[in-house]
Amino acid sequence: MRCALYYVPAPGEPLTLAAARWLRRDPVTGAGMVSAIEGLTDADHALITAVPRRYGFHATLKAPFALVERHDPDDLADAVGRFCAGLPPLDVPALRIARRDASLALVPATPVPELDALAASLVVEFDSFRAQPGEAELARRISADLTPRQLSHLVSWGHPHIFDQFRFHMTLTGPLDPAERPHVEAVLQRHFAEVLRLPLRIDQVAVAIEPVPHAPFVLHSVHSFHRVSRRRRA
């Protein structure tokens, strides 16, 4: 079984609702949804959202990994819960739609170093739950596109895009043809117009699981931050 650590917005928030309509997937149950998006045919909408729909709407904080045999998802959830209990919430002032490789995603409008630090701490803190990949799996994941730094991260920590290579993002599409990207981006700008004006509070971490290989990821548990951040006095 594979697990991952995600940020997911709370149920009922404008971002959660807009993302559920966009991905056609209930954020809590993982059940499919029917929705019509202005500017896209039903077939095109289903196709361009197929990849992110499998993983659910989220931002990856620790990428999917196979659990070591001595642990199960409940063990991981208990440890994540204890870790989150001591964290203060973080605020992302605004979001924007940006290109991520060949896809489009929601990203912070300005850098948030505290968010990068949170992801790095989760990678390190829960590495003991990650089973080491075999030589064949590691060879399969090594790509000529990786920089030496990314290759080092992959070998040592199981994923290339961590630490200095990490970029917080919530994926909205699969790979897009360059010719169709401007139109899809315009559709996304219209669909997410309301939430792009709102700040985003990062105050929980979710444990997601892939019950069987290639199945959609589902939420196992969500763990809130409990430590209150203190405002600096003027």
Short mmCIF file of the C-alpha atoms (twelve columns), coordinates in Angstrom:
data_MODEL
# 
_entry.id   MODEL 
# 
loop_
_atom_site.group_PDB 
_atom_site.id 
_atom_site.type_symbol 
_atom_site.label_atom_id 
_atom_site.label_alt_id 
_atom_site.label_comp_id 
_atom_site.label_asym_id 
_atom_site.label_seq_id 
_atom_site.Cartn_x 
_atom_site.Cartn_y 
_atom_site.Cartn_z 
_atom_site.pdbx_PDB_model_num 
ATOM 1   C CA . MET A 1   0.000   0.000  0.000   1 
ATOM 2   C CA . ARG A 2   1.153   3.510  -0.766  1 
ATOM 3   C CA . CYS A 3   0.517   6.557  1.400   1 
ATOM 4   C CA . ALA A 4   1.026   10.280 0.921   1 
ATOM 5   C CA . LEU A 5   0.810   13.411 3.043   1 
ATOM 6   C CA . TYR A 6   -1.390  16.108 1.532   1 
ATOM 7   C CA . TYR A 7   -2.690  19.526 2.303   1 
ATOM 8   C CA . VAL A 8   -6.439  19.588 1.590   1 
ATOM 9   C CA . PRO A 9   -8.729  22.546 2.276   1 
ATOM 10  C CA . ALA A 10  -11.602 21.976 4.677   1 
ATOM 11  C CA . PRO A 11  -15.005 20.766 3.414   1 
ATOM 12  C CA . GLY A 12  -17.377 23.584 2.536   1 
ATOM 13  C CA . GLU A 13  -14.693 26.172 1.796   1 
ATOM 14  C CA . PRO A 14  -15.029 28.027 -1.534  1 
ATOM 15  C CA . LEU A 15  -11.799 26.463 -2.818  1 
ATOM 16  C CA . THR A 16  -12.969 22.958 -1.906  1 
ATOM 17  C CA . LEU A 17  -16.310 23.439 -3.639  1 
ATOM 18  C CA . ALA A 18  -14.807 24.956 -6.779  1 
ATOM 19  C CA . ALA A 19  -12.189 22.197 -6.994  1 
ATOM 20  C CA . ALA A 20  -14.804 19.470 -6.507  1 
ATOM 21  C CA . ARG A 21  -16.807 20.801 -9.450  1 
ATOM 22  C CA . TRP A 22  -13.661 21.128 -11.534 1 
ATOM 23  C CA . LEU A 23  -12.281 17.636 -10.829 1 
ATOM 24  C CA . ARG A 24  -15.730 15.998 -10.701 1 
ATOM 25  C CA . ARG A 25  -14.859 14.296 -7.448  1 
ATOM 26  C CA . ASP A 26  -16.215 14.604 -3.928  1 
ATOM 27  C CA . PRO A 27  -13.242 15.718 -1.793  1 
ATOM 28  C CA . VAL A 28  -14.211 13.611 1.240   1 
ATOM 29  C CA . THR A 29  -15.677 10.400 -0.161  1 
ATOM 30  C CA . GLY A 30  -13.831 10.359 -3.465  1 
ATOM 31  C CA . ALA A 31  -17.093 9.646  -5.275  1 
ATOM 32  C CA . GLY A 32  -17.500 10.906 -8.828  1 
ATOM 33  C CA . MET A 33  -19.575 14.014 -9.522  1 
ATOM 34  C CA . VAL A 34  -21.352 15.424 -12.547 1 
ATOM 35  C CA . SER A 35  -20.571 19.041 -13.389 1 
ATOM 36  C CA . ALA A 36  -20.636 21.280 -16.445 1 
ATOM 37  C CA . ILE A 37  -17.840 23.809 -16.993 1 
ATOM 38  C CA . GLU A 38  -18.437 26.801 -19.217 1 
ATOM 39  C CA . GLY A 39  -16.054 26.764 -22.167 1 
ATOM 40  C CA . LEU A 40  -15.365 23.011 -22.250 1 
ATOM 41  C CA . THR A 41  -17.245 20.095 -23.715 1 
ATOM 42  C CA . ASP A 42  -18.092 17.292 -21.326 1 
ATOM 43  C CA . ALA A 43  -15.582 14.983 -23.038 1 
ATOM 44  C CA . ASP A 44  -12.745 17.529 -23.002 1 
ATOM 45  C CA . HIS A 45  -13.382 18.396 -19.364 1 
ATOM 46  C CA . ALA A 46  -13.295 14.727 -18.353 1 
ATOM 47  C CA . LEU A 47  -10.109 14.116 -20.312 1 
ATOM 48  C CA . ILE A 48  -8.012  17.018 -19.025 1 
ATOM 49  C CA . THR A 49  -8.971  16.338 -15.400 1 
ATOM 50  C CA . ALA A 50  -8.503  12.553 -15.493 1 
ATOM 51  C CA . VAL A 51  -4.998  12.537 -13.979 1 
ATOM 52  C CA . PRO A 52  -5.579  14.919 -11.030 1 
ATOM 53  C CA . ARG A 53  -8.984  13.337 -10.373 1 
ATOM 54  C CA . ARG A 54  -7.256  10.055 -9.474  1 
ATOM 55  C CA . TYR A 55  -5.272  11.736 -6.686  1 
ATOM 56  C CA . GLY A 56  -8.009  14.093 -5.494  1 
ATOM 57  C CA . PHE A 57  -7.658  17.835 -5.014  1 
ATOM 58  C CA . HIS A 58  -4.612  18.463 -2.835  1 
ATOM 59  C CA . ALA A 59  -1.127  19.841 -2.513  1 
ATOM 60  C CA . THR A 60  1.500   17.163 -1.986  1 
ATOM 61  C CA . LEU A 61  3.629   17.685 1.123   1 
ATOM 62  C CA . LYS A 62  5.220   14.222 1.135   1 
ATOM 63  C CA . ALA A 63  4.875   12.357 -2.147  1 
ATOM 64  C CA . PRO A 64  3.349   8.861  -2.351  1 
ATOM 65  C CA . PHE A 65  5.520   6.153  -0.820  1 
ATOM 66  C CA . ALA A 66  5.206   2.461  0.001   1 
ATOM 67  C CA . LEU A 67  4.855   1.766  3.722   1 
ATOM 68  C CA . VAL A 68  7.432   -0.384 5.450   1 
ATOM 69  C CA . GLU A 69  5.961   -3.727 6.494   1 
ATOM 70  C CA . ARG A 70  6.057   -3.005 10.226  1 
ATOM 71  C CA . HIS A 71  3.664   -0.048 9.854   1 
ATOM 72  C CA . ASP A 72  0.114   0.402  8.619   1 
ATOM 73  C CA . PRO A 73  -1.811  3.584  7.737   1 
ATOM 74  C CA . ASP A 74  -3.167  3.893  11.271  1 
ATOM 75  C CA . ASP A 75  0.389   4.000  12.633  1 
ATOM 76  C CA . LEU A 76  1.232   6.754  10.177  1 
ATOM 77  C CA . ALA A 77  -1.949  8.664  11.013  1 
ATOM 78  C CA . ASP A 78  -1.227  8.511  14.747  1 
ATOM 79  C CA . ALA A 79  2.264   9.902  14.198  1 
ATOM 80  C CA . VAL A 80  1.033   12.644 11.872  1 
ATOM 81  C CA . GLY A 81  -1.620  13.618 14.407  1 
ATOM 82  C CA . ARG A 82  0.986   14.022 17.142  1 
ATOM 83  C CA . PHE A 83  3.232   16.021 14.829  1 
ATOM 84  C CA . CYS A 84  0.445   18.370 13.706  1 
ATOM 85  C CA . ALA A 85  -0.672  19.073 17.264  1 
ATOM 86  C CA . GLY A 86  2.350   21.284 17.771  1 
ATOM 87  C CA . LEU A 87  2.146   23.286 14.546  1 
ATOM 88  C CA . PRO A 88  0.882   26.830 14.025  1 
ATOM 89  C CA . PRO A 89  -1.339  27.604 11.003  1 
ATOM 90  C CA . LEU A 90  0.221   29.214 7.943   1 
ATOM 91  C CA . ASP A 91  -1.350  31.736 5.596   1 
ATOM 92  C CA . VAL A 92  -0.932  32.002 1.836   1 
ATOM 93  C CA . PRO A 93  -2.021  35.570 0.968   1 
ATOM 94  C CA . ALA A 94  -3.337  34.709 -2.509  1 
ATOM 95  C CA . LEU A 95  -3.275  32.040 -5.219  1 
ATOM 96  C CA . ARG A 96  -2.696  32.174 -8.948  1 
ATOM 97  C CA . ILE A 97  -2.975  29.727 -11.822 1 
ATOM 98  C CA . ALA A 98  0.407   28.744 -13.227 1 
ATOM 99  C CA . ARG A 99  1.996   26.225 -15.525 1 
ATOM 100 C CA . ARG A 100 3.602   23.192 -13.860 1 
ATOM 101 C CA . ASP A 101 5.555   21.334 -16.541 1 
ATOM 102 C CA . ALA A 102 2.845   20.589 -19.125 1 
ATOM 103 C CA . SER A 103 -0.049  20.974 -16.665 1 
ATOM 104 C CA . LEU A 104 -1.815  23.845 -14.903 1 
ATOM 105 C CA . ALA A 105 -2.055  24.252 -11.129 1 
ATOM 106 C CA . LEU A 106 -2.934  26.640 -8.344  1 
ATOM 107 C CA . VAL A 107 0.205   28.035 -6.686  1 
ATOM 108 C CA . PRO A 108 0.941   30.776 -4.135  1 
ATOM 109 C CA . ALA A 109 1.006   34.202 -5.745  1 
ATOM 110 C CA . THR A 110 4.144   34.998 -3.732  1 
ATOM 111 C CA . PRO A 111 6.700   32.724 -2.025  1 
ATOM 112 C CA . VAL A 112 5.805   31.388 1.441   1 
ATOM 113 C CA . PRO A 113 9.053   30.101 3.019   1 
ATOM 114 C CA . GLU A 114 7.197   28.701 6.053   1 
ATOM 115 C CA . LEU A 115 5.223   26.437 3.727   1 
ATOM 116 C CA . ASP A 116 8.392   25.116 2.122   1 
ATOM 117 C CA . ALA A 117 9.791   24.460 5.598   1 
ATOM 118 C CA . LEU A 118 6.643   22.553 6.591   1 
ATOM 119 C CA . ALA A 119 6.931   20.251 3.589   1 
ATOM 120 C CA . ALA A 120 10.620  19.652 4.255   1 
ATOM 121 C CA . SER A 121 9.944   18.770 7.880   1 
ATOM 122 C CA . LEU A 122 7.273   16.249 6.869   1 
ATOM 123 C CA . VAL A 123 9.615   14.590 4.376   1 
ATOM 124 C CA . VAL A 124 12.251  14.115 7.074   1 
ATOM 125 C CA . GLU A 125 9.982   13.349 10.037  1 
ATOM 126 C CA . PHE A 126 8.122   10.500 8.329   1 
ATOM 127 C CA . ASP A 127 10.882  8.985  6.243   1 
ATOM 128 C CA . SER A 128 11.067  6.061  8.668   1 
ATOM 129 C CA . PHE A 129 7.624   4.996  7.386   1 
ATOM 130 C CA . ARG A 130 8.868   4.830  3.771   1 
ATOM 131 C CA . ALA A 131 9.968   1.496  2.349   1 
ATOM 132 C CA . GLN A 132 13.186  1.746  0.377   1 
ATOM 133 C CA . PRO A 133 12.616  1.108  -3.353  1 
ATOM 134 C CA . GLY A 134 14.306  -1.812 -5.036  1 
ATOM 135 C CA . GLU A 135 16.926  -1.290 -7.731  1 
ATOM 136 C CA . ALA A 136 14.443  -1.966 -10.536 1 
ATOM 137 C CA . GLU A 137 11.915  0.556  -9.191  1 
ATOM 138 C CA . LEU A 138 14.575  3.188  -8.633  1 
ATOM 139 C CA . ALA A 139 15.931  2.683  -12.153 1 
ATOM 140 C CA . ARG A 140 12.406  3.085  -13.537 1 
ATOM 141 C CA . ARG A 141 11.965  6.402  -11.747 1 
ATOM 142 C CA . ILE A 142 15.291  7.890  -12.804 1 
ATOM 143 C CA . SER A 143 14.783  10.259 -15.715 1 
ATOM 144 C CA . ALA A 144 17.220  12.064 -17.973 1 
ATOM 145 C CA . ASP A 145 15.295  15.246 -17.158 1 
ATOM 146 C CA . LEU A 146 16.430  15.185 -13.521 1 
ATOM 147 C CA . THR A 147 19.164  17.548 -12.406 1 
ATOM 148 C CA . PRO A 148 21.999  16.148 -10.266 1 
ATOM 149 C CA . ARG A 149 20.355  17.733 -7.215  1 
ATOM 150 C CA . GLN A 150 16.986  16.146 -8.009  1 
ATOM 151 C CA . LEU A 151 18.612  12.785 -8.624  1 
ATOM 152 C CA . SER A 152 20.294  12.986 -5.214  1 
ATOM 153 C CA . HIS A 153 16.933  13.732 -3.562  1 
ATOM 154 C CA . LEU A 154 15.317  10.801 -5.367  1 
ATOM 155 C CA . VAL A 155 17.969  8.331  -4.269  1 
ATOM 156 C CA . SER A 156 18.169  9.572  -0.672  1 
ATOM 157 C CA . TRP A 157 14.572  10.546 0.070   1 
ATOM 158 C CA . GLY A 158 12.395  8.866  -2.558  1 
ATOM 159 C CA . HIS A 159 11.369  11.933 -4.573  1 
ATOM 160 C CA . PRO A 160 13.230  14.515 -6.666  1 
ATOM 161 C CA . HIS A 161 11.080  17.568 -5.956  1 
ATOM 162 C CA . ILE A 162 11.675  18.164 -2.254  1 
ATOM 163 C CA . PHE A 163 13.599  20.630 -0.070  1 
ATOM 164 C CA . ASP A 164 15.120  23.268 -2.386  1 
ATOM 165 C CA . GLN A 165 13.265  21.725 -5.344  1 
ATOM 166 C CA . PHE A 166 9.829   21.820 -3.700  1 
ATOM 167 C CA . ARG A 167 7.099   24.052 -5.117  1 
ATOM 168 C CA . PHE A 168 3.696   24.057 -3.405  1 
ATOM 169 C CA . HIS A 169 0.992   23.459 -6.011  1 
ATOM 170 C CA . MET A 170 -2.504  22.016 -6.375  1 
ATOM 171 C CA . THR A 171 -2.752  20.311 -9.752  1 
ATOM 172 C CA . LEU A 172 -5.812  21.078 -11.877 1 
ATOM 173 C CA . THR A 173 -5.098  19.352 -15.197 1 
ATOM 174 C CA . GLY A 174 -3.134  16.573 -16.753 1 
ATOM 175 C CA . PRO A 175 -0.580  17.358 -19.476 1 
ATOM 176 C CA . LEU A 176 -1.981  19.809 -22.024 1 
ATOM 177 C CA . ASP A 177 -1.135  20.411 -25.637 1 
ATOM 178 C CA . PRO A 178 0.571   23.834 -25.864 1 
ATOM 179 C CA . ALA A 179 -2.015  24.942 -28.401 1 
ATOM 180 C CA . GLU A 180 -4.915  24.293 -26.034 1 
ATOM 181 C CA . ARG A 181 -3.270  25.590 -22.850 1 
ATOM 182 C CA . PRO A 182 -4.286  29.280 -23.218 1 
ATOM 183 C CA . HIS A 183 -7.960  28.360 -23.608 1 
ATOM 184 C CA . VAL A 184 -7.929  25.976 -20.641 1 
ATOM 185 C CA . GLU A 185 -6.164  28.583 -18.524 1 
ATOM 186 C CA . ALA A 186 -8.844  31.148 -19.400 1 
ATOM 187 C CA . VAL A 187 -11.527 28.646 -18.376 1 
ATOM 188 C CA . LEU A 188 -9.727  28.036 -15.080 1 
ATOM 189 C CA . GLN A 189 -9.335  31.760 -14.413 1 
ATOM 190 C CA . ARG A 190 -13.090 32.154 -14.778 1 
ATOM 191 C CA . HIS A 191 -13.971 29.053 -12.750 1 
ATOM 192 C CA . PHE A 192 -11.665 29.898 -9.827  1 
ATOM 193 C CA . ALA A 193 -12.087 33.691 -9.984  1 
ATOM 194 C CA . GLU A 194 -13.637 33.892 -6.516  1 
ATOM 195 C CA . VAL A 195 -11.006 31.836 -4.705  1 
ATOM 196 C CA . LEU A 196 -8.085  33.578 -6.402  1 
ATOM 197 C CA . ARG A 197 -9.051  36.667 -4.418  1 
ATOM 198 C CA . LEU A 198 -9.081  34.832 -1.073  1 
ATOM 199 C CA . PRO A 199 -6.207  33.936 1.273   1 
ATOM 200 C CA . LEU A 200 -5.543  30.268 1.912   1 
ATOM 201 C CA . ARG A 201 -5.000  28.972 5.444   1 
ATOM 202 C CA . ILE A 202 -2.797  25.915 5.813   1 
ATOM 203 C CA . ASP A 203 -3.938  24.369 9.082   1 
ATOM 204 C CA . GLN A 204 -4.157  20.620 8.520   1 
ATOM 205 C CA . VAL A 205 -2.362  17.662 6.954   1 
ATOM 206 C CA . ALA A 206 -4.153  14.680 5.460   1 
ATOM 207 C CA . VAL A 207 -2.993  11.095 5.182   1 
ATOM 208 C CA . ALA A 208 -4.084  9.713  1.809   1 
ATOM 209 C CA . ILE A 209 -3.818  6.088  0.756   1 
ATOM 210 C CA . GLU A 210 -3.818  4.082  -2.459  1 
ATOM 211 C CA . PRO A 211 -5.676  0.924  -1.345  1 
ATOM 212 C CA . VAL A 212 -4.464  -1.165 -4.304  1 
ATOM 213 C CA . PRO A 213 -1.990  -0.333 -7.067  1 
ATOM 214 C CA . HIS A 214 -3.302  2.239  -9.575  1 
ATOM 215 C CA . ALA A 215 -6.533  2.812  -7.624  1 
ATOM 216 C CA . PRO A 216 -7.637  6.395  -6.865  1 
ATOM 217 C CA . PHE A 217 -6.119  7.865  -3.718  1 
ATOM 218 C CA . VAL A 218 -8.604  8.368  -0.872  1 
ATOM 219 C CA . LEU A 219 -8.393  10.294 2.378   1 
ATOM 220 C CA . HIS A 220 -7.589  8.115  5.374   1 
ATOM 221 C CA . SER A 221 -7.487  10.871 8.017   1 
ATOM 222 C CA . VAL A 222 -7.097  14.626 8.406   1 
ATOM 223 C CA . HIS A 223 -5.065  16.182 11.237  1 
ATOM 224 C CA . SER A 224 -5.537  19.778 12.345  1 
ATOM 225 C CA . PHE A 225 -2.872  22.094 13.668  1 
ATOM 226 C CA . HIS A 226 -3.545  23.089 17.258  1 
ATOM 227 C CA . ARG A 227 -0.852  25.553 18.202  1 
ATOM 228 C CA . VAL A 228 -2.076  29.141 17.905  1 
ATOM 229 C CA . SER A 229 0.303   31.483 16.115  1 
ATOM 230 C CA . ARG A 230 0.976   34.670 18.050  1 
ATOM 231 C CA . ARG A 231 0.931   38.001 16.302  1 
ATOM 232 C CA . ARG A 232 4.001   40.118 16.802  1 
ATOM 233 C CA . ARG A 233 3.260   43.258 18.799  1 
ATOM 234 C CA . ALA A 234 3.555   46.547 16.948  1 
# 
